[in-house]
Amino acid sequence: MDSPSNKRRRVLDRLSDLPDCLLHDILSRLGSRQAAHTSALSRRWRHLWRDVPCADLDEREFVNSSWVRFEDFADHLLTSIPPETQLDAFRLNLGRDKDRQIYLGSVAVAADQWIRRGLQRFPAAVDICCSHYCNVAWRAYESITPESPMTGSCAAGFTRRLTTLRLVRVGIMADFGKDLGRYCPVLQELYVKRCDVHMC
């Protein structure tokens, strides 16, 4: 016979009774760090966040943490996504204050890697936002592997599902607009704000 506390616990945890698809939708509306924290709720939730079809890397969620902690989380998240998963959204928000200049080089290198890994999951929406310019670039046409030096993420077909692209304070190439139709055939929404145009 169930004790009153067990009955109460089952009544209060109706959320866990929902199907995975609904729980994934709920978790996709949280930042990835918040979604990962739900793994502490119960065994049912332990790995649920890993199958959410949204990667949301938001440095502002790490305001009281070091850059290394954010970098480790981002690397772990993007390598934890099952290879067959196609993302509904990939979001990267680098939102720290200007004091980040100490490690601008590592920000650009890490961000390029995260963007490449995010695009390799064929996202339908990409949102890259930097609160201050930090050498992060939309390098869609650059090498993604040493074996294919002339193939960038877009040319490799990773943007073929891309319907929404939002770039804020990100470096873009001069021919960015010209090649969008070729590499992003189903693009419906484009938002570009305060982006630096690189001529070469």
C-alpha positions, 0 to 999 in steps of 0.5 A: 500500500502506498504511503500518503507521501508517495501518493502525493509525489506521484500526483505532484509529478504529472509532468514526468508522465508527459511523452518525451516529445512534449518534454523535449518541446518544453526543455527547448524553450529553456537555455541548454544549461537550464535544461541540463539542470533538469537532469537532477529531477529524477531518473526519468529526466537524467538524459532527457535534455540530451535529446532536445533538438535545440542547442542554446549556448548563452554565456549570460547564464554563466555570469558568475563563472569563468570563461573556461566553465562556459567553454567546457559546457559548450564543448560537452553539450555539442559533443553530447548531441546524438549524431543523427539529431537534426537541430530545430535551432542552434543559438550562440550568445556571447554576452559578457561585458567588454572585460572579455578582451583578455581572451578575445582570441580564445573566444573567436577560436571556440566560437568558430568551432561551436558554430561549425559543430552546430551547423553539422547538425543541420539546424533549421534556425541559427542565431548568433549574437555577440553583445560586443564585437569579439572577432566571431565570424560567420565563416560559412565558406571556409574549410571545415575539415583538412581533407576538404579545404575548399568546402565550408559549412554552407557548401557542404550542405549543412545549411540546406534546412536553414529557414532562419538566420539571425546575426548580431555583431558578427563578421561576415564576408563581402559576398555574404548576401550574394551566396545566401540563395545558393547555400541556404535554399529554403531561407525565409528570414534573415536578420543582420545587425551591426555586423562587420563586413570583411572584404577578403 
